[in-house]
Amino acid sequence: MKALLTLSRWIFGLVFIFSGFVKGIDPWGLEYKLADYLQPLGLGFLGFLAPAGSFVLPFAEFIIGAAMLLCVRIRLASLLGLIFMAIFTPLTLYVAIKNPVTDCGCFGDALVITNWETFYKNIVLSAMVLLVYIKRAGIQPVVLGKLRYYRITIITTIYLGFVIWSVRHDPVIDFRPYKVGVNIPQSMQIPEGAAKDVYTNTFFYRNLKTNTIEKFTDSDYPWQDTLNWKFESMGPSELISKGFVPPIHDFQMRTEAGDDVTSFFFADDKPTFFLIAPNLTKSSQKRQDDLNQLAGWARVSGYKFVCLTSTTGQRLTDFKTLANPTYEFLFGDEITLKTIIRSNPGLLYLRNGTIVDKWHYNDIPSIEEMTKLVSNVIK
């Protein structure tokens, strides 16, 4: 029992630390995921809580996990862990049954698991933390005295440092498919022989003898027995198994007229710069003058510099009036743009479709720095 108790405490603590850390260093990503959850659950009116939740939830996970691991206030830590699991286990069961979102987001972009896997994981963790809470009196910490508190303070301070950095810059660890070094067109390809989606169809036939309608599937529908059965209708197809999904499957650039120009930019062996601005009405104007100058430098140097946004119509016109941009605009999906870089705006540097570098607007290089960077890459 003692070994099981120790194993439960360690596993629960490590899972919570990992979950809190990978979400904590990507607060904008978690904010988007929380918003995705609230809408299909009919709780869109609570969207204003998503920004706060993107910081509070991972911090709570991390501190509970660290306290469990280091045996700091084990009664309080295990109680909070129980409350946490009591709230989220029923929620994940509902999500698994209704499937309003395909990605639970419980481990951010670091580890994607299905909704049912999330629920089963929560069942196991609930049992572990319940055992720890019941048997907490028998837990003897390895490190005694104040050293435990010093260690959890140091660990928490380091965690908060990573979070603060990730708010002001791109996440310190990039788990997304748009990492530096990734070739976008190659990541969009489906390998030959890769598994495909498998569906089952439902058919409804009328029994000509009893005049009743019965349901059949692909394997048993009586399409040849025209003496006893008459086809009535076909039901919706049901997905049985998901096929291979490429890491990048939703990247597209369109002109204002709707023309797809994605391949045109991927084929360019010269440096290409994309100013990624998912929503121009919420885009920071902090570096607008610098961006205009950088766009002018790119144009004179023979490089492409384009703003990729989802903003259209009057909002785009208003932005142009306000910012006087010196670059052209292309259009893409807002969710995809938010995935590419956690900054509005951010700068993406491509060459032959490969991501050479990308920057939060706080880190966009000067013309001198960019000239040196481009020269080094070209060499």
C-alpha positions in Angstrom: 0.0 0.0 0.0 2.8 2.4 0.8 4.4 1.9 -2.6 1.0 2.4 -4.3 0.5 5.6 -2.2 3.9 7.0 -3.2 3.4 6.1 -6.9 0.0 7.7 -6.9 1.4 10.9 -5.3 4.3 11.1 -7.8 2.2 10.4 -10.9 -0.5 12.8 -9.9 2.0 15.5 -9.1 4.1 15.0 -12.2 1.0 15.0 -14.5 -0.3 18.2 -12.9 3.1 19.9 -13.1 3.5 19.0 -16.8 -0.1 20.0 -17.6 0.2 23.3 -15.8 3.6 24.1 -17.3 2.8 23.4 -21.0 -0.4 25.4 -20.7 1.2 28.1 -18.6 3.9 28.9 -21.2 1.2 29.3 -23.8 -1.5 31.5 -22.1 -2.8 32.8 -25.4 -3.3 29.3 -26.8 -5.2 28.3 -23.7 -7.3 31.4 -23.9 -8.3 30.4 -27.5 -9.0 26.8 -26.3 -11.2 28.0 -23.4 -13.2 30.2 -25.8 -13.6 27.2 -28.1 -15.0 25.2 -25.2 -17.4 27.8 -24.0 -19.2 28.4 -27.4 -20.4 24.9 -28.1 -21.3 24.4 -24.4 -23.7 27.4 -24.7 -21.5 29.4 -22.3 -20.2 31.9 -24.8 -21.4 34.8 -22.5 -18.6 33.7 -20.1 -15.9 34.4 -22.7 -14.7 37.4 -20.7 -13.4 34.9 -18.2 -11.1 33.1 -20.7 -8.1 35.5 -20.3 -8.1 35.2 -16.5 -8.7 31.4 -16.8 -5.7 31.0 -19.1 -3.4 32.1 -16.2 -5.3 30.8 -13.2 -6.0 27.3 -14.3 -2.5 26.3 -15.3 -1.0 28.0 -12.2 -3.5 26.1 -10.0 -2.5 22.8 -11.7 1.2 23.5 -11.4 1.2 24.5 -7.7 -1.0 21.6 -6.7 1.3 19.2 -8.6 4.4 20.7 -7.0 2.9 20.6 -3.5 2.0 16.9 -4.0 5.4 16.0 -5.3 7.3 17.8 -2.5 4.8 16.9 0.3 4.1 20.6 1.1 0.7 21.0 2.8 -0.3 17.6 1.6 -3.8 17.7 3.1 -4.6 21.0 1.4 -2.9 20.0 -1.9 -4.8 16.6 -2.1 -8.1 18.3 -1.2 -7.6 20.9 -3.9 -6.7 18.1 -6.3 -9.9 16.3 -5.4 -12.0 19.4 -6.0 -10.2 20.0 -9.3 -10.9 16.4 -10.5 -14.5 16.6 -9.2 -15.1 19.6 -11.4 -13.3 18.5 -14.6 -14.0 14.7 -14.7 -17.8 15.1 -15.2 -17.1 17.9 -17.7 -14.7 15.7 -19.7 -17.3 12.9 -19.7 -19.8 15.3 -21.2 -17.3 16.5 -23.8 -16.4 12.9 -24.7 -20.1 12.0 -25.2 -21.2 15.2 -27.0 -17.8 15.8 -28.7 -18.3 19.6 -29.1 -14.5 20.0 -29.6 -12.1 17.4 -30.9 -9.1 18.4 -28.8 -9.4 18.6 -25.0 -6.4 20.9 -24.7 -5.5 19.5 -21.3 -1.9 19.3 -22.3 -1.9 22.3 -24.6 -0.2 21.6 -27.9 2.5 19.5 -26.3 0.4 16.3 -26.2 -2.9 15.9 -28.0 -5.2 13.1 -26.7 -8.8 12.3 -27.6 -11.8 13.3 -25.4 -12.3 9.8 -24.2 -8.6 9.4 -23.4 -8.9 12.6 -21.4 -11.9 11.2 -19.4 -10.1 7.9 -18.7 -7.0 9.8 -17.6 -9.1 11.8 -15.2 -10.7 8.7 -13.7 -7.2 7.3 -12.9 -6.0 10.6 -11.5 -9.2 10.9 -9.4 -8.5 7.5 -7.9 -4.9 8.5 -7.2 -5.6 11.8 -5.5 -8.4 10.2 -3.5 -6.0 7.6 -2.2 -3.5 10.3 -1.2 -6.2 12.3 0.6 -7.4 9.3 2.6 -3.9 8.0 3.4 -2.2 11.3 3.8 -1.3 10.7 7.5 1.0 7.9 6.4 3.0 10.1 4.0 6.5 11.0 5.2 8.2 13.7 3.2 11.7 13.0 2.0 12.9 16.5 2.8 11.9 17.8 6.2 11.7 21.3 7.6 11.6 24.6 5.7 13.7 23.3 2.8 10.5 21.9 1.3 9.0 25.4 1.3 12.2 26.9 -0.2 12.1 24.4 -3.0 8.5 24.9 -3.9 9.0 28.7 -3.8 12.0 28.4 -6.2 10.1 26.1 -8.5 7.1 28.4 -8.6 9.2 31.4 -9.2 10.9 29.8 -12.2 7.5 28.7 -13.5 6.1 32.3 -13.2 9.3 33.6 -15.0 8.5 31.3 -18.0 4.9 32.5 -18.0 5.8 36.2 -17.9 8.3 35.6 -20.7 5.7 33.8 -22.8 3.2 36.6 -22.4 5.6 39.3 -23.7 7.2 37.0 -26.3 6.4 33.8 -28.2 6.2 30.7 -26.0 9.6 29.7 -24.6 9.0 26.2 -26.0 7.1 25.9 -29.2 4.9 22.8 -29.4 2.9 24.0 -32.5 3.3 22.6 -36.0 4.6 26.0 -37.1 8.0 25.7 -35.4 11.2 27.4 -36.7 12.7 25.0 -39.2 9.4 23.5 -40.4 8.7 23.4 -44.1 5.1 24.2 -44.5 4.3 22.6 -47.9 6.0 19.4 -46.8 4.0 19.4 -43.5 0.8 19.7 -45.5 1.4 16.5 -47.6 -0.2 13.2 -47.0 2.2 10.3 -47.4 1.4 7.6 -50.0 -0.4 4.7 -48.3 -1.4 6.7 -45.3 -4.5 5.6 -43.5 -7.7 7.3 -44.6 -10.9 8.1 -42.8 -13.2 5.1 -42.5 -16.9 5.7 -42.4 -20.0 3.4 -42.1 -23.2 4.2 -43.9 -26.7 3.6 -42.7 -29.6 2.5 -45.0 -33.3 2.4 -44.4 -35.3 -0.3 -46.3 -39.0 -1.0 -46.2 -40.0 -4.6 -45.7 -42.6 -5.3 -48.4 -44.3 -8.0 -46.4 -44.6 -6.3 -43.1 -44.5 -2.7 -44.4 -42.0 -1.8 -41.6 -38.8 0.2 -42.1 -35.6 -1.3 -40.8 -32.1 0.0 -40.5 -29.0 -1.6 -42.1 -25.3 -0.9 -42.5 -22.8 -1.4 -45.3 -22.3 -5.0 -44.4 -25.9 -6.2 -44.4 -28.1 -3.9 -46.4 -30.4 -6.0 -48.7 -29.8 -4.1 -52.0 -30.2 -7.3 -54.1 -33.3 -8.6 -52.5 -35.8 -6.5 -54.4 -38.6 -9.0 -53.8 -38.7 -8.4 -50.0 -37.1 -4.9 -49.5 -37.5 -1.5 -51.0 -34.9 1.3 -50.4 -36.4 4.3 -48.5 -33.5 6.6 -47.5 -29.9 6.8 -46.5 -28.8 8.1 -43.1 -25.7 10.2 -42.3 -22.3 8.6 -42.5 -20.6 7.9 -39.2 -16.8 8.1 -38.8 -15.4 4.8 -37.5 -11.7 5.6 -37.5 -9.8 8.7 -38.3 -7.2 8.6 -41.0 -3.8 10.4 -41.1 -4.0 14.1 -40.6 -0.9 16.1 -41.7 0.6 18.4 -39.1 -0.4 21.4 -41.1 -3.7 21.0 -42.9 -5.4 24.3 -42.8 -2.9 26.8 -44.1 -4.1 29.0 -47.0 -3.5 32.4 -48.4 -6.1 34.2 -50.5 -6.4 37.5 -52.3 -9.3 39.8 -51.6 -10.9 38.3 -54.7 -10.7 34.9 -53.2 -7.8 33.5 -55.3 -5.6 30.9 -53.6 -1.9 32.2 -53.9 -0.4 29.9 -51.3 1.9 27.9 -53.7 3.2 31.1 -55.2 4.8 32.2 -52.0 6.1 28.7 -51.2 8.0 28.5 -54.5 10.0 31.7 -53.8 13.6 31.0 -52.9 14.1 34.6 -51.8 13.3 35.7 -48.2 9.6 36.3 -47.7 8.1 38.1 -44.7 4.5 37.7 -43.5 3.1 40.1 -40.9 0.7 37.8 -39.1 -2.2 39.8 -37.7 -5.2 37.5 -36.9 -7.5 40.5 -36.0 -6.4 43.9 -37.1 -9.0 45.6 -34.9 -7.1 44.2 -31.8 -3.7 44.4 -33.3 -1.0 46.3 -31.4 0.2 49.5 -33.0 3.4 49.6 -30.9 5.7 48.8 -33.8 3.7 50.0 -36.7 6.2 52.6 -37.9 9.0 50.1 -37.6 7.0 47.6 -39.6 6.3 50.2 -42.4 10.0 50.8 -42.6 10.8 47.1 -42.6 8.3 46.6 -45.4 10.0 49.4 -47.4 13.4 47.8 -46.9 12.1 44.4 -48.1 10.5 46.0 -51.2 13.8 47.8 -52.1 15.8 44.6 -51.4 13.5 42.5 -53.7 11.8 40.6 -51.0 8.1 40.0 -50.4 6.5 41.6 -47.4 2.7 40.9 -46.9 0.3 41.1 -44.1 -1.7 38.0 -43.5 -5.0 38.6 -41.7 -8.6 37.5 -41.3 -9.9 41.1 -41.1 -11.8 42.3 -44.2 -14.3 44.9 -45.2 -14.7 48.2 -43.3 -12.5 47.0 -40.4 -9.7 46.6 -42.9 -10.3 50.0 -44.4 -10.3 51.6 -41.0 -7.0 50.0 -40.2 -5.4 51.2 -43.4 -6.6 54.7 -42.6 -5.2 54.5 -39.0 -1.9 52.8 -39.7 -1.0 53.9 -43.3 0.6 50.5 -44.0 3.2 50.2 -46.7 2.5 46.6 -47.5 -0.3 44.6 -49.2 -2.8 42.2 -47.6 -3.6 38.6 -48.0 -6.3 36.7 -46.1 -6.3 33.5 -44.0 -8.2 31.7 -41.3 -8.1 33.5 -38.0 -7.6 30.3 -35.9 -4.7 29.2 -38.2 -3.1 32.6 -37.8 -3.4 32.5 -34.0 -1.7 29.1 -34.2 1.2 30.3 -36.2 2.3 32.9 -33.7 1.0 34.0 -30.3 1.2 37.6 -31.2 -1.0 40.2 -32.8 0.8 41.1 -34.9 3.9 38.9 -35.3 6.4 38.5 -38.0 7.1 35.2 -39.9 10.2 34.8 -42.1 10.0 32.1 -44.8 12.3 30.9 -47.5 11.3 28.1 -50.0 8.3 27.5 -47.7 10.5 26.9 -44.6 10.1 28.9 -41.5 13.5 30.5 -40.9 12.4 32.6 -37.9 9.4 34.3 -36.3 9.0 37.1 -33.8 6.5 38.5 -31.3 6.0 42.2 -32.0 8.1 43.0 -29.0 11.1 41.2 -30.6 10.8 42.2 -34.3 14.4 43.0 -35.5 15.5 46.4 -36.8 16.4 46.8 -40.5 20.1 46.5 -39.6 19.5 43.3 -37.7 17.3 41.9 -40.4 19.8 42.7 -43.1 22.5 40.8 -41.2 20.2 37.9 -40.6 19.1 37.6 -44.2 22.7 37.8 -45.4 23.8 35.0 -43.1 21.0 32.7 -44.1 21.5 33.3 -47.8 25.3 32.5 -47.5 
